[in-house]
Amino acid sequence: MKENILSKRFLIASIFLTLTWLMMVGSLNVQEVGVGMLVAIVIAYLSFSHLAFLDDIKLSVVLPVYVLQYLLVFLKAIIVSNFDMAKRVISPRLPIDPAVVEVHTNLHSSLGKLLLANSITLTPGTLTIDVEGDTLRVHWIDARGMDDLVHTTRVIAERFEKPLSGILR
């Protein structure tokens, strides 16, 4: 079992590093791909003991679907919130009610909580300031009427949690 987890960690790291390399070089030339794979394998081998957080990723045939779903949800959230923030900057009469709200997460892995917190933070108008257990404290620029934990969680975090729960344990 331990060997399976270790090989899974190595495989995930190698694939992720190879894809990162290919995105940076922007070429599918055989030599570029070969060098990228070689460098990725060496780096994954050297950093193997520091990659325990990768053990929380569910390897399955539907993993790419969940990753794509997460990226689309994330991109949509960024675009919508950017337009909302732009409207607030251009028209200062729009009401804001900044507050720190609590958001509950059903994600149990450290990696899942990290990805959720970063997704929230990278969405304009929200900033994750603390993660404690299953609760995230989020500074939200417009928290009018958001005293209910269930409703706040649904508005801020639920859209990210669904695809992340398909990616992580």
Long-range contacts (C-beta under 8 A, 24 or more apart in sequence): 5-55, 6-48, 8-54, 8-55, 8-57, 8-59, 9-48, 9-51, 9-52, 9-54, 9-55, 10-44, 10-45, 10-48, 11-59, 12-51, 12-54, 12-57, 12-59, 13-40, 13-43, 13-44, 13-47, 13-48, 13-51, 13-54, 14-40, 14-41, 14-44, 15-40, 17-43, 17-44, 53-109, 53-110, 53-111, 53-114, 54-111, 56-109, 56-110, 56-111, 56-112, 56-168, 56-169, 57-111, 57-167, 57-168, 57-169, 58-166, 58-167, 58-168, 58-169, 62-166, 63-166, 63-167, 65-166, 66-163, 66-164, 66-166, 66-167, 67-163, 67-167, 69-162, 69-163, 69-166, 70-160, 70-163, 70-164, 70-167, 73-159, 73-160, 73-162, 73-163, 74-119, 74-122, 74-160, 77-119, 77-123, 77-159, 77-160, 78-122, 78-123, 78-124, 81-123, 81-124, 81-125, 81-126, 82-124, 84-124, 84-125, 85-124, 85-125, 85-141, 88-141, 88-142, 95-142, 95-144, 96-141, 96-142, 97-142, 97-143, 97-144, 98-139, 98-140, 98-141, 98-142, 98-143, 99-139, 99-140, 99-143, 99-146, 100-129, 100-137, 100-138, 100-139, 100-140, 101-137, 101-138, 101-140, 101-143, 101-146, 101-152, 101-156, 102-135, 102-136, 102-137, 102-138, 102-149, 102-152, 103-135, 103-136, 103-137, 103-138, 103-149, 103-152, 103-153, 103-156, 103-157, 104-134, 104-135, 104-136, 104-149, 104-150, 104-153, 104-157, 105-134, 105-135, 105-136, 105-153, 105-157, 105-161, 106-134, 106-161, 106-165, 107-161, 107-164, 107-165, 107-168, 108-134, 108-169, 109-168, 109-169, 111-168, 112-164, 112-165, 112-167, 112-168, 112-169, 115-160, 115-164, 115-168, 116-157, 116-160, 116-161, 116-164, 119-160, 120-156, 120-157, 120-160, 126-156
